[in-house]
Amino acid sequence: MNILAFDVAMGPIRIVLKTKEKIFAYTENESNKHMAESLLQHIDDLLKQANITIKEIDVIGVGVGPGSFTGIRIAIATAKGFLCANARIKLCAFTSFEALAYTIEENQPYVAVIKAFSNLFYIYNSKTQSMLCDSLQALQKQTQPTTLVTDEGTKDSLQNISCTIVVSKGDILSVVEQKVRLKEFCELNEISPCYVRASQAELQRAQKESV
């Protein structure tokens, strides 16, 4: 089975291609203003390294957020483009929280945290299965006595949180492979972005309307 997984929500582009023989991976070191072109180019580069074409991909796994609104839209549009060209491909959608928390033991309660913007964080509570975008104060109410899993870019903001903090790179391939084993596929018209919060433009518009 050939699996292509990619995520642009949690920062720089990350792509993993797993074929029957080998795993190929690409991670961009910094954010790119031309994400759409860059994502397609690097997917094409990995396919060439593996000596296969997109028609030979069996499963595509795409990150749907939360995170960069632009990155989420680009990733979903790219996945939809590939599926429109080849309806045989199966599709898996995964959240940024799922990727971060993959290494957490099953049935272990945790809170996943990703820096949003300003003083806000994307927060997922595995006990309540709730997602929100809120302040550090709201996060502190949820973390004890549970495990907190976060990424490298968020950890420094959490130094005053008194609980076990696990820093994760986000294992996008393992998450997709698990979804394949569980047959957690979605149709093309079922995939949707996991924004969690309103966009900054929507927030600004709502603020103007409330004045």
C-alpha positions in Angstrom: 0.0 0.0 0.0 1.2 3.5 -0.9 0.3 6.2 1.6 0.8 10.0 1.1 0.3 12.1 4.2 0.7 15.9 4.4 0.0 18.7 6.8 0.3 22.5 6.5 -1.8 23.5 9.5 0.8 23.2 12.2 3.4 25.5 10.6 5.9 24.6 7.9 4.9 22.0 5.3 5.3 18.3 6.3 4.9 15.5 3.8 5.5 11.7 4.3 5.2 9.2 1.5 5.3 5.5 2.4 5.6 2.9 -0.3 5.9 -0.9 0.0 9.6 -0.6 0.2 10.5 2.7 1.8 9.5 5.9 3.6 10.2 9.3 2.0 9.7 12.5 4.0 10.0 16.3 3.6 9.8 19.0 6.2 10.1 22.7 5.4 12.3 24.6 7.9 10.3 27.7 7.8 6.9 29.1 6.7 6.5 29.7 3.0 4.5 32.5 1.3 3.9 30.2 -1.7 2.6 27.2 0.2 0.3 25.9 -2.5 3.0 25.7 -5.2 5.6 24.5 -2.7 3.3 21.7 -1.4 2.6 20.4 -4.9 6.3 20.7 -5.9 7.6 18.7 -2.9 4.9 16.0 -3.2 6.0 15.7 -6.8 9.6 15.5 -5.8 8.9 12.7 -3.3 6.9 10.7 -5.9 9.8 11.0 -8.2 12.2 9.8 -5.5 9.9 6.8 -4.9 9.6 6.2 -8.7 5.8 6.2 -8.6 3.0 8.5 -9.8 0.0 9.9 -8.0 -2.1 7.3 -9.7 -0.3 4.6 -7.7 -1.2 6.2 -4.3 -3.8 4.2 -2.4 -4.4 6.5 0.6 -4.1 10.2 1.1 -4.0 11.6 4.7 -4.5 15.3 5.1 -4.3 17.5 8.1 -7.4 19.6 8.6 -6.3 21.8 11.6 -6.6 23.6 13.8 -3.7 25.9 12.9 -3.0 28.1 9.9 -6.2 28.9 8.1 -4.4 29.3 4.8 -2.4 26.1 5.4 -5.6 24.2 6.2 -7.4 25.4 3.0 -4.4 24.6 0.8 -4.0 21.1 2.2 -7.7 20.3 1.8 -7.8 21.8 -1.7 -4.7 19.7 -2.7 -6.2 16.5 -1.4 -9.5 17.2 -3.2 -7.6 17.9 -6.4 -5.8 14.5 -6.2 -9.1 12.7 -5.5 -10.9 14.4 -8.3 -8.1 13.2 -10.7 -8.2 9.6 -9.2 -11.4 8.6 -7.5 -9.8 5.2 -6.5 -7.7 6.9 -3.8 -9.0 6.6 -0.2 -9.0 9.7 2.0 -8.3 10.1 5.7 -8.6 13.4 7.5 -6.7 14.0 10.8 -6.6 16.9 13.2 -3.5 18.6 14.6 -4.5 17.3 18.0 -4.6 13.6 16.8 -1.1 14.0 15.3 0.3 15.6 18.4 -1.2 13.0 20.8 -0.4 9.8 18.8 2.3 8.8 21.2 0.0 9.1 24.3 -1.0 5.7 25.6 -4.6 4.7 24.7 -7.1 5.5 27.5 -4.7 8.0 29.1 -6.4 11.3 29.6 -4.6 14.3 28.1 -5.0 17.9 26.9 -3.5 18.8 23.6 -2.4 22.5 23.2 -1.2 24.4 20.1 -0.4 28.1 20.0 -3.0 30.0 18.0 -2.3 33.8 18.0 -1.8 36.6 20.5 -2.4 35.0 23.9 -4.8 32.3 22.7 -4.3 28.6 22.3 -6.1 25.8 20.6 -7.1 23.3 23.3 -8.4 19.7 23.0 -9.5 17.8 26.1 -9.6 14.0 25.5 -12.0 13.4 28.5 -14.7 15.7 27.2 -13.6 15.5 23.5 -14.1 19.3 23.4 -12.1 21.8 21.3 -11.8 25.5 22.0 -9.6 28.5 21.4 -9.0 30.2 24.7 -6.5 31.8 27.0 -3.8 30.3 29.2 -6.1 30.8 32.2 -8.7 28.6 30.6 -6.0 26.0 29.9 -4.8 25.9 33.5 -8.3 24.9 34.6 -8.2 21.8 32.3 -4.7 20.4 32.7 -4.6 19.1 36.3 -3.9 16.3 37.0 -3.7 15.2 33.3 -0.9 15.0 30.8 -0.5 18.0 28.5 0.9 17.3 25.0 2.1 20.2 22.8 4.5 21.1 20.0 8.0 22.6 20.1 6.7 26.1 19.2 4.2 26.1 22.0 6.1 24.6 24.9 7.8 27.8 26.1 4.4 29.4 26.7 3.5 26.6 29.1 6.3 26.8 31.6 4.0 27.8 34.4 1.6 24.9 33.9 2.2 22.4 36.7 1.6 19.0 35.0 3.4 16.5 32.9 4.2 18.1 29.6 5.0 16.0 26.5 6.5 17.7 23.5 5.6 16.0 20.3 6.6 16.6 16.6 3.2 15.2 15.5 3.4 11.8 13.8 1.2 12.3 10.7 2.1 9.0 9.1 1.3 6.8 12.1 -2.1 8.6 12.6 -3.0 7.9 9.0 -1.9 4.3 9.2 -4.0 3.9 12.3 -7.0 5.3 10.5 -6.4 2.9 7.6 -6.4 -0.1 10.0 -9.6 1.2 11.6 -11.1 1.9 8.1 -11.7 5.5 9.1 -12.0 6.9 5.6 -14.1 9.9 4.5 -15.7 10.9 1.2 -14.6 13.8 -0.8 -17.7 15.9 0.2 -17.3 15.0 3.9 -13.9 16.5 4.5 -14.1 19.9 6.2 -11.6 22.2 8.0 -11.2 22.1 11.8 -10.8 25.9 12.4 -12.1 25.8 16.1 -12.2 29.6 16.1 -13.5 32.4 13.8 -10.9 34.0 11.4 -9.3 37.3 12.3 -11.4 39.0 9.6 -14.6 37.6 11.1 -13.5 38.7 14.6 -12.7 42.2 13.3 -16.1 42.4 11.5 -18.0 41.2 14.6 -16.1 43.8 16.7 -17.1 46.6 14.3 -20.7 45.5 14.3 -20.9 45.5 18.1 -19.7 49.1 18.3 
